[in-house]
Amino acid sequence: MMKIDVLSIFPEMFPGVLGHSILKKAAEKQAVSYNVVNFRDYADNRHQTVDDYPYGGGAGMVLKPQPIFDAVTDLVDKAESKKPRVILMCPQGESHTQKKAEELAREEHLIFICGHYEGYDERIREHIITDEISIGDYVLTGGELGAMVVIDSVVRLLPGVLGSEESHIQDSFSTGLLEHPHYTRPADFRGMKVPDILLSGNHKLIDEWRTKESLRRTYSRRPDLLDAAELSPEQRKWLEDIKKQQ
Ligand SMILES: C[S@@+](CC[C@H](N)C(=O)[O-])C[C@H]1O[C@@H](n2cnc3c(N)ncnc32)[C@H](O)[C@@H]1O
């Protein structure tokens, strides 16, 4: 079972997200256990202060090293695995991707550190973390929303979590391409029809249609992904045809 610890000064933000849908089911199936810790509880000063003024002056407060160092040490001591990935949520970190989610899903223990205010004392970054992750090129108020995003992307990949069909294998990015369009009943909704091929029952042709639509969508929306996508010679030929059509 994967263990996920989260360090935050706003732990109340998490039960809503961790307590619903797939993240909740994953915990019920014992694929993962969550532990959200207020690192203020580790502050060794009388007022449980976790932040202080920046050396050299300037705006904003900086998270002190002591509460976060002690919280991480305690969580590692309590865990069976002594080699967790310690992930700092940070707009300066590597951009989160499906590939990174797949990599983290192979780990036994993840510890997320959620920042606030102006950021962290640099010694946290230098000495106790293994990864720095950003969820995009914009600045959030705190790391909590980012940690939730990364946790969601990882937990749905854990074995058994999405059920026997393992639907994530076809998801956008998992194959290196964007996913094909989906349709459900009715076949004719107010004159808007489902493509005939999907009603044909011919699975070979349906698979081919899906792959072509996936290529078409990736080419029109995210052509940058095609550079790294592993395509068969047949798929390359389809892609060339799609390029000519557009
Ligand atoms: C207001 S931000 C601090 C930004 C910092 N002054 C900077 O310019 O890099 C406070 C915290 O929110 C979180 N955060 C903000 N933007 C984020 C992003 N794009 N991805 C992940 N975490 C983010 C981080 O934990 C960060 O320490």
The ligand as a Tripos MOL2 file, in Angstrom:
@<TRIPOS>MOLECULE
LIG
   27    29     1     0     0
SMALL
NO_CHARGES

@<TRIPOS>ATOM
      1 C1          2.6580   32.5650   -3.0550 C.3       1 LIG1
      2 S1          3.5280   31.1080   -3.4190 S.3       1 LIG1
      3 C2          5.2110   31.6130   -3.3110 C.3       1 LIG1
      4 C3          5.8150   31.9630   -4.6150 C.3       1 LIG1
      5 C4          7.2980   32.3410   -4.5200 C.3       1 LIG1
      6 N1          7.4380   33.6290   -3.9460 N.3       1 LIG1
      7 C5          7.9280   32.3320   -5.9050 C.2       1 LIG1
      8 O1          7.9150   33.3580   -6.5570 O.co2     1 LIG1
      9 O2          8.3920   31.2730   -6.3380 O.co2     1 LIG1
     10 C6          3.2910   30.1520   -1.9720 C.3       1 LIG1
     11 C7          3.3540   28.6600   -2.1430 C.3       1 LIG1
     12 O3          2.3310   28.2190   -2.9970 O.3       1 LIG1
     13 C8          2.7250   27.0330   -3.6580 C.3       1 LIG1
     14 N2          2.6160   27.2510   -5.1050 N.ar      1 LIG1
     15 C9          2.3740   28.4170   -5.7200 C.ar      1 LIG1
     16 N3          2.3070   28.2620   -7.0410 N.ar      1 LIG1
     17 C10         2.4840   26.9520   -7.2930 C.ar      1 LIG1
     18 C11         2.5530   26.1690   -8.4860 C.ar      1 LIG1
     19 N4          2.3970   26.7090   -9.6820 N.pl3     1 LIG1
     20 N5          2.7820   24.8430   -8.3610 N.ar      1 LIG1
     21 C12         2.9450   24.2720   -7.1530 C.ar      1 LIG1
     22 N6          2.9140   24.9720   -5.9860 N.ar      1 LIG1
     23 C13         2.6950   26.2870   -6.0540 C.ar      1 LIG1
     24 C14         4.1540   26.7290   -3.2160 C.3       1 LIG1
     25 O4          4.0920   25.7760   -2.1800 O.3       1 LIG1
     26 C15         4.6210   28.0980   -2.7210 C.3       1 LIG1
     27 O5          5.6430   27.9990   -1.7680 O.3       1 LIG1
@<TRIPOS>BOND
     1     1     2 1
     2     2     3 1
     3     2    10 1
     4     3     4 1
     5     4     5 1
     6     5     6 1
     7     5     7 1
     8     7     8 2
     9     7     9 1
    10    10    11 1
    11    11    12 1
    12    11    26 1
    13    12    13 1
    14    13    14 1
    15    13    24 1
    16    14    15 ar
    17    14    23 ar
    18    15    16 ar
    19    16    17 ar
    20    17    18 ar
    21    17    23 ar
    22    18    19 1
    23    18    20 ar
    24    20    21 ar
    25    21    22 ar
    26    22    23 ar
    27    24    25 1
    28    24    26 1
    29    26    27 1
@<TRIPOS>SUBSTRUCTURE
     1 LIG1         1 GROUP 0 **** ****
